[in-house]
Amino acid sequence: MLTKRIIACLDVTAGRVVKGVRFVDLLDAGDPAELAHRHAAAGADEIVLLDITATHEGRKTLVDTVARTAREIFVPFTVGGGVRTADDAAALFDAGADKISVNSAAIGDPSLIGAIGRSFGSQAVVVAIDARREEGSVETAEVYVNGGRKPTGRKVLDWAREAEDRGAGEILLTSMDADGTRNGFDCELTAVVSRALRIPVIASGGAGNAQHFADVFGAGCADAALAASIFHFGIADVRELKQELAKQGVPVRLPC
């Protein structure tokens, strides 16, 4: 059985890590380089940095912040936010990113997925999907863009399948309904997407304790699970989380 990955997420605006609930009411969580170093040292398998206001503000990702953070870690590093072209992606790879996450721009121009994949390999392309359920139904869950501000009219499962067909190496699936609530991942939505695809799906949104991770790896069929606030604010430690998951039989890479 493949090892399940624990990913620490850094939502960044104006060079600082922030975290809110359902994409609003943001609180300052600290310096991205310092937090990335701390989470990686504690055993996080990967770090994801998302410049969450870059698209909304019409600017590119903060390359200096990316470079400074990359110097502090030795685990795979994914960067997203404001990536509109393959050249934008190249600048982030040059700054130290190992993978690039695309979201709003890929919806606007799906060929971007293939363009980045052809230049850097499909394993380096993560398509992020911000999902909100409509009337409680998984089947009608809708894709949102611009940092969760704008509905697209596209169904989550349809877009996930297209992203895979266009060369995405992974899907980062965030439940906007669960985001920041610490009430658990949307296992039902994650499972529907995971079972429909051949590529890995990263679950995001709602992590509050070790059982939530166990649930999304089991019932949710997730290949990886991402969290932010529970790590930033000291509610959970990656090392302790992995030890608890291992006790429950979840295959994880235990830190030394």
ABEGO torsion letter per residue (X at the ends): XBBBBBBBBBBBBGGBBBBBBGGBGBBBAEBAAAAAAAAAAAGBABBBBBBAAAAAAGBBBBAAAAAAAAAABABBBBBBEGBABAAAAAAAAAAGBABBBBBAAAAABAAAAAAAAAAAEAAABBBBBBBBBBGGBAAABBBBBGGGABBAGBBAAAAAAAAAAAGBABBBBBBAAABGAGAEBBAAAAAAAAAABABBBBBBEGBABAAAAAAAABAAGBABBBBAAAAAAGABBAAAAAAAAAAAGBBBBBBX
